[in-house]
């Protein structure tokens, strides 16, 4: 099916709260595991940039997994970040995890370069995917791990609906709708490969890691 873009930002407070309170324990734990598998020799120290951090759950988990790093999360939705800041405080990581409002490409990250750049579920929100890859090239220091996880678009709307019913049946209606819309807005592996070639990031690896997720990873230049 053709891609159906969705709104780039989640601005509604109720929607953001539902997302922040959802149970992403299994998939977000898997994100950290996949990073470790992709970069087993990374030192685990330094400054990390989380692009499209949302409520900061991945930022928090990353900081917990790598106690010698500091994480800057950036997102264009203050409602999303506000919903997650209390969790970061409660986890005792407010000194190492900082969420900043920044809408790419107009706004900048807090630092010019980072020792690692990560992103989870931002790509499918972007109307122009080069916004993400331009940020990767700009902020990843030479040799820095770059790790992106996102959804894959199903072959049809019927398949997207079946995935919604299979994987999001226990979630609130707003999250079920978001998941369906996100599947329809996602890219295929071939499309992502073309994006990377256009960005001059041909050396990055792209692979499916489930029936609905993919991983893109490489090193900053």
Short mmCIF file of the C-alpha atoms (twelve columns), coordinates in Angstrom:
data_MODEL
# 
_entry.id   MODEL 
# 
loop_
_atom_site.group_PDB 
_atom_site.id 
_atom_site.type_symbol 
_atom_site.label_atom_id 
_atom_site.label_alt_id 
_atom_site.label_comp_id 
_atom_site.label_asym_id 
_atom_site.label_seq_id 
_atom_site.Cartn_x 
_atom_site.Cartn_y 
_atom_site.Cartn_z 
_atom_site.pdbx_PDB_model_num 
ATOM 1   C CA . UNK A 1   0.000  0.000  0.000  1 
ATOM 2   C CA . UNK A 2   1.020  3.621  -0.403 1 
ATOM 3   C CA . UNK A 3   2.374  5.441  2.628  1 
ATOM 4   C CA . UNK A 4   -0.210 7.506  4.547  1 
ATOM 5   C CA . UNK A 5   1.642  10.226 6.533  1 
ATOM 6   C CA . UNK A 6   0.415  11.096 10.008 1 
ATOM 7   C CA . UNK A 7   0.875  14.290 12.075 1 
ATOM 8   C CA . UNK A 8   4.514  14.871 12.935 1 
ATOM 9   C CA . UNK A 9   3.831  15.895 16.535 1 
ATOM 10  C CA . UNK A 10  1.709  14.413 19.318 1 
ATOM 11  C CA . UNK A 11  0.482  17.630 20.943 1 
ATOM 12  C CA . UNK A 12  -2.718 16.525 22.683 1 
ATOM 13  C CA . UNK A 13  -2.070 16.174 26.421 1 
ATOM 14  C CA . UNK A 14  -4.483 13.255 26.899 1 
ATOM 15  C CA . UNK A 15  -2.927 11.424 23.963 1 
ATOM 16  C CA . UNK A 16  0.581  12.103 25.261 1 
ATOM 17  C CA . UNK A 17  -0.398 10.936 28.760 1 
ATOM 18  C CA . UNK A 18  -1.845 7.694  27.392 1 
ATOM 19  C CA . UNK A 19  1.343  7.067  25.440 1 
ATOM 20  C CA . UNK A 20  3.573  7.814  28.440 1 
ATOM 21  C CA . UNK A 21  1.564  5.452  30.656 1 
ATOM 22  C CA . UNK A 22  1.447  2.594  28.131 1 
ATOM 23  C CA . UNK A 23  3.338  -0.605 28.850 1 
ATOM 24  C CA . UNK A 24  6.362  -0.573 26.525 1 
ATOM 25  C CA . UNK A 25  8.472  -2.738 28.828 1 
ATOM 26  C CA . UNK A 26  9.099  -5.528 26.330 1 
ATOM 27  C CA . UNK A 27  9.721  -3.505 23.128 1 
ATOM 28  C CA . UNK A 28  11.782 -0.806 24.829 1 
ATOM 29  C CA . UNK A 29  13.884 -3.348 26.700 1 
ATOM 30  C CA . UNK A 30  14.460 -4.965 23.319 1 
ATOM 31  C CA . UNK A 31  15.669 -1.634 21.902 1 
ATOM 32  C CA . UNK A 32  18.466 -1.536 24.473 1 
ATOM 33  C CA . UNK A 33  19.313 -5.180 23.807 1 
ATOM 34  C CA . UNK A 34  19.514 -4.534 20.067 1 
ATOM 35  C CA . UNK A 35  21.809 -1.559 20.646 1 
ATOM 36  C CA . UNK A 36  24.133 -3.761 22.713 1 
ATOM 37  C CA . UNK A 37  24.118 -6.388 19.967 1 
ATOM 38  C CA . UNK A 38  24.871 -3.776 17.299 1 
ATOM 39  C CA . UNK A 39  27.663 -2.051 19.255 1 
ATOM 40  C CA . UNK A 40  29.093 -4.617 21.690 1 
ATOM 41  C CA . UNK A 41  32.413 -2.770 21.997 1 
ATOM 42  C CA . UNK A 42  31.015 0.699  22.736 1 
ATOM 43  C CA . UNK A 43  32.534 2.184  25.876 1 
ATOM 44  C CA . UNK A 44  29.153 3.211  27.307 1 
ATOM 45  C CA . UNK A 45  30.410 6.643  28.325 1 
ATOM 46  C CA . UNK A 46  29.923 10.136 26.968 1 
ATOM 47  C CA . UNK A 47  27.079 12.298 25.718 1 
ATOM 48  C CA . UNK A 48  24.123 10.640 23.983 1 
ATOM 49  C CA . UNK A 49  21.453 12.303 21.843 1 
ATOM 50  C CA . UNK A 50  17.968 10.754 21.677 1 
ATOM 51  C CA . UNK A 51  16.167 12.161 18.621 1 
ATOM 52  C CA . UNK A 52  12.381 12.274 19.002 1 
ATOM 53  C CA . UNK A 53  12.543 11.191 22.639 1 
ATOM 54  C CA . UNK A 54  8.804  11.548 23.381 1 
ATOM 55  C CA . UNK A 55  8.224  10.977 27.112 1 
ATOM 56  C CA . UNK A 56  11.851 9.930  27.534 1 
ATOM 57  C CA . UNK A 57  11.407 6.230  28.268 1 
ATOM 58  C CA . UNK A 58  14.213 5.174  25.913 1 
ATOM 59  C CA . UNK A 59  16.427 7.990  27.228 1 
ATOM 60  C CA . UNK A 60  15.809 6.761  30.777 1 
ATOM 61  C CA . UNK A 61  16.445 3.116  29.925 1 
ATOM 62  C CA . UNK A 62  19.596 3.961  28.016 1 
ATOM 63  C CA . UNK A 63  20.999 5.959  30.938 1 
ATOM 64  C CA . UNK A 64  20.176 3.103  33.314 1 
ATOM 65  C CA . UNK A 65  21.870 0.578  31.020 1 
ATOM 66  C CA . UNK A 66  24.991 2.733  30.596 1 
ATOM 67  C CA . UNK A 67  25.697 4.431  33.952 1 
ATOM 68  C CA . UNK A 68  28.642 6.421  32.583 1 
ATOM 69  C CA . UNK A 69  26.664 8.268  29.921 1 
ATOM 70  C CA . UNK A 70  24.527 11.419 29.929 1 
ATOM 71  C CA . UNK A 71  21.474 11.678 27.660 1 
ATOM 72  C CA . UNK A 72  19.915 14.689 25.953 1 
ATOM 73  C CA . UNK A 73  16.475 13.864 24.599 1 
ATOM 74  C CA . UNK A 74  14.910 16.265 22.112 1 
ATOM 75  C CA . UNK A 75  11.315 16.346 20.883 1 
ATOM 76  C CA . UNK A 76  8.994  18.881 19.318 1 
ATOM 77  C CA . UNK A 77  6.114  18.095 21.694 1 
ATOM 78  C CA . UNK A 78  6.297  19.580 25.176 1 
ATOM 79  C CA . UNK A 79  3.188  17.564 26.100 1 
ATOM 80  C CA . UNK A 80  5.054  14.319 25.419 1 
ATOM 81  C CA . UNK A 81  8.119  15.305 27.418 1 
ATOM 82  C CA . UNK A 82  6.120  16.716 30.324 1 
ATOM 83  C CA . UNK A 83  4.359  13.371 30.651 1 
ATOM 84  C CA . UNK A 84  7.685  11.605 31.207 1 
ATOM 85  C CA . UNK A 85  9.745  13.989 33.345 1 
ATOM 86  C CA . UNK A 86  8.260  12.758 36.627 1 
ATOM 87  C CA . UNK A 87  9.349  9.216  35.779 1 
ATOM 88  C CA . UNK A 88  12.898 10.387 35.202 1 
ATOM 89  C CA . UNK A 89  12.862 12.188 38.561 1 
ATOM 90  C CA . UNK A 90  11.411 9.114  40.265 1 
ATOM 91  C CA . UNK A 91  14.148 6.935  38.767 1 
ATOM 92  C CA . UNK A 92  16.802 9.233  40.228 1 
ATOM 93  C CA . UNK A 93  18.261 10.009 36.799 1 
ATOM 94  C CA . UNK A 94  17.377 13.679 36.446 1 
ATOM 95  C CA . UNK A 95  21.063 14.564 36.724 1 
ATOM 96  C CA . UNK A 96  21.906 12.491 33.654 1 
ATOM 97  C CA . UNK A 97  18.744 12.592 31.514 1 
ATOM 98  C CA . UNK A 98  17.546 15.942 30.204 1 
ATOM 99  C CA . UNK A 99  14.595 16.463 27.851 1 
ATOM 100 C CA . UNK A 100 14.623 19.536 25.616 1 
ATOM 101 C CA . UNK A 101 11.973 20.954 23.306 1 
ATOM 102 C CA . UNK A 102 13.447 21.186 19.819 1 
ATOM 103 C CA . UNK A 103 11.705 20.802 16.486 1 
ATOM 104 C CA . UNK A 104 14.034 19.620 13.756 1 
ATOM 105 C CA . UNK A 105 15.402 20.920 11.481 1 
ATOM 106 C CA . UNK A 106 14.828 24.498 12.651 1 
ATOM 107 C CA . UNK A 107 15.962 23.999 16.251 1 
ATOM 108 C CA . UNK A 108 19.285 22.676 17.454 1 
ATOM 109 C CA . UNK A 109 20.307 20.034 19.944 1 
ATOM 110 C CA . UNK A 110 21.982 21.310 23.141 1 
ATOM 111 C CA . UNK A 111 25.460 20.221 21.994 1 
ATOM 112 C CA . UNK A 112 27.158 20.331 18.575 1 
ATOM 113 C CA . UNK A 113 28.339 16.697 18.653 1 
ATOM 114 C CA . UNK A 114 27.507 13.520 20.553 1 
ATOM 115 C CA . UNK A 115 29.302 10.278 21.383 1 
ATOM 116 C CA . UNK A 116 26.205 8.284  20.367 1 
ATOM 117 C CA . UNK A 117 22.937 9.121  18.591 1 
ATOM 118 C CA . UNK A 118 19.803 7.023  19.082 1 
ATOM 119 C CA . UNK A 119 16.214 7.304  17.902 1 
ATOM 120 C CA . UNK A 120 13.112 5.190  18.420 1 
ATOM 121 C CA . UNK A 121 9.915  5.619  16.394 1 
ATOM 122 C CA . UNK A 122 10.677 9.074  15.016 1 
ATOM 123 C CA . UNK A 123 11.249 8.253  11.355 1 
ATOM 124 C CA . UNK A 124 7.679  7.287  10.509 1 
ATOM 125 C CA . UNK A 125 6.374  10.575 11.955 1 
ATOM 126 C CA . UNK A 126 8.458  12.702 9.611  1 
ATOM 127 C CA . UNK A 127 6.959  14.004 6.392  1 
ATOM 128 C CA . UNK A 128 10.520 14.432 5.108  1 
ATOM 129 C CA . UNK A 129 12.701 11.518 6.283  1 
ATOM 130 C CA . UNK A 130 15.876 13.418 5.431  1 
ATOM 131 C CA . UNK A 131 15.237 15.529 8.539  1 
ATOM 132 C CA . UNK A 132 16.354 12.537 10.606 1 
ATOM 133 C CA . UNK A 133 19.346 11.576 8.469  1 
ATOM 134 C CA . UNK A 134 20.561 15.181 8.279  1 
ATOM 135 C CA . UNK A 135 20.424 15.357 12.091 1 
ATOM 136 C CA . UNK A 136 22.341 12.079 12.318 1 
ATOM 137 C CA . UNK A 137 25.120 13.454 10.111 1 
ATOM 138 C CA . UNK A 138 25.170 16.732 12.000 1 
ATOM 139 C CA . UNK A 139 25.248 15.475 15.567 1 
ATOM 140 C CA . UNK A 140 27.046 12.116 15.492 1 
ATOM 141 C CA . UNK A 141 30.743 12.559 16.222 1 
ATOM 142 C CA . UNK A 142 33.130 10.624 13.963 1 
ATOM 143 C CA . UNK A 143 32.920 6.965  14.901 1 
ATOM 144 C CA . UNK A 144 29.926 7.504  17.212 1 
ATOM 145 C CA . UNK A 145 27.312 4.719  17.234 1 
ATOM 146 C CA . UNK A 146 24.117 5.683  15.415 1 
ATOM 147 C CA . UNK A 147 21.128 3.483  16.201 1 
ATOM 148 C CA . UNK A 148 17.595 3.948  14.851 1 
ATOM 149 C CA . UNK A 149 14.562 1.728  15.476 1 
ATOM 150 C CA . UNK A 150 11.284 2.215  13.651 1 
ATOM 151 C CA . UNK A 151 8.196  0.544  12.299 1 
ATOM 152 C CA . UNK A 152 7.841  -1.149 8.918  1 
ATOM 153 C CA . UNK A 153 4.826  -0.506 6.711  1 
ATOM 154 C CA . UNK A 154 2.636  -3.568 6.091  1 
ATOM 155 C CA . UNK A 155 1.656  -4.582 2.563  1 
ATOM 156 C CA . UNK A 156 -1.993 -3.540 3.003  1 
ATOM 157 C CA . UNK A 157 -4.403 -1.738 5.286  1 
ATOM 158 C CA . UNK A 158 -5.958 -5.095 6.116  1 
ATOM 159 C CA . UNK A 159 -2.593 -6.338 7.358  1 
ATOM 160 C CA . UNK A 160 -2.126 -3.133 9.376  1 
ATOM 161 C CA . UNK A 161 -5.525 -3.655 11.001 1 
ATOM 162 C CA . UNK A 162 -4.637 -7.259 11.809 1 
ATOM 163 C CA . UNK A 163 -1.381 -6.116 13.438 1 
ATOM 164 C CA . UNK A 164 -3.278 -3.520 15.456 1 
ATOM 165 C CA . UNK A 165 -5.681 -6.168 16.699 1 
ATOM 166 C CA . UNK A 166 -2.846 -8.588 17.471 1 
ATOM 167 C CA . UNK A 167 -0.382 -6.276 19.194 1 
ATOM 168 C CA . UNK A 168 -2.462 -3.406 20.623 1 
ATOM 169 C CA . UNK A 169 -5.750 -5.044 21.556 1 
ATOM 170 C CA . UNK A 170 -5.259 -4.392 25.280 1 
ATOM 171 C CA . UNK A 171 -4.338 -0.723 24.887 1 
ATOM 172 C CA . UNK A 172 -6.681 2.301  25.104 1 
ATOM 173 C CA . UNK A 173 -8.532 3.133  21.899 1 
ATOM 174 C CA . UNK A 174 -6.366 6.204  21.282 1 
ATOM 175 C CA . UNK A 175 -3.212 4.074  21.295 1 
ATOM 176 C CA . UNK A 176 -4.779 1.451  19.047 1 
ATOM 177 C CA . UNK A 177 -5.585 4.173  16.531 1 
ATOM 178 C CA . UNK A 178 -2.091 5.666  16.867 1 
ATOM 179 C CA . UNK A 179 -0.487 2.278  16.255 1 
ATOM 180 C CA . UNK A 180 -2.557 1.666  13.121 1 
ATOM 181 C CA . UNK A 181 -1.809 5.151  11.784 1 
ATOM 182 C CA . UNK A 182 1.890  4.729  12.536 1 
ATOM 183 C CA . UNK A 183 2.030  1.425  10.653 1 
ATOM 184 C CA . UNK A 184 0.448  3.114  7.641  1 
ATOM 185 C CA . UNK A 185 2.934  6.002  7.904  1 
ATOM 186 C CA . UNK A 186 6.021  3.800  8.211  1 
ATOM 187 C CA . UNK A 187 8.551  3.139  5.463  1 
ATOM 188 C CA . UNK A 188 9.641  -0.099 3.824  1 
ATOM 189 C CA . UNK A 189 13.197 -1.454 3.987  1 
ATOM 190 C CA . UNK A 190 13.740 -0.482 0.353  1 
ATOM 191 C CA . UNK A 191 12.539 3.060  0.988  1 
ATOM 192 C CA . UNK A 192 14.842 3.410  3.985  1 
ATOM 193 C CA . UNK A 193 17.754 2.117  1.935  1 
ATOM 194 C CA . UNK A 194 17.040 4.776  -0.684 1 
ATOM 195 C CA . UNK A 195 16.875 7.457  2.028  1 
ATOM 196 C CA . UNK A 196 20.303 6.410  3.287  1 
ATOM 197 C CA . UNK A 197 21.778 6.505  -0.217 1 
ATOM 198 C CA . UNK A 198 20.345 9.983  -0.739 1 
ATOM 199 C CA . UNK A 199 21.859 11.088 2.580  1 
ATOM 200 C CA . UNK A 200 25.273 9.620  1.766  1 
ATOM 201 C CA . UNK A 201 24.932 6.996  4.500  1 
ATOM 202 C CA . UNK A 202 25.221 3.932  2.274  1 
ATOM 203 C CA . UNK A 203 27.404 2.174  4.837  1 
ATOM 204 C CA . UNK A 204 24.590 1.964  7.370  1 
ATOM 205 C CA . UNK A 205 23.000 -1.459 7.891  1 
ATOM 206 C CA . UNK A 206 19.224 -1.886 7.630  1 
ATOM 207 C CA . UNK A 207 17.376 -5.011 8.722  1 
ATOM 208 C CA . UNK A 208 13.995 -6.189 9.935  1 
ATOM 209 C CA . UNK A 209 13.990 -7.436 13.533 1 
ATOM 210 C CA . UNK A 210 10.300 -8.425 13.699 1 
ATOM 211 C CA . UNK A 211 7.242  -8.421 11.453 1 
ATOM 212 C CA . UNK A 212 6.769  -4.716 12.243 1 
ATOM 213 C CA . UNK A 213 10.132 -3.274 13.340 1 
ATOM 214 C CA . UNK A 214 13.439 -2.502 11.698 1 
ATOM 215 C CA . UNK A 215 16.859 -1.380 12.893 1 
ATOM 216 C CA . UNK A 216 19.218 1.005  11.111 1 
ATOM 217 C CA . UNK A 217 22.721 1.388  12.482 1 
ATOM 218 C CA . UNK A 218 26.145 2.706  11.567 1 
ATOM 219 C CA . UNK A 219 28.874 5.072  12.696 1 
ATOM 220 C CA . UNK A 220 29.145 8.850  12.545 1 
ATOM 221 C CA . UNK A 221 31.524 10.300 9.975  1 
# 
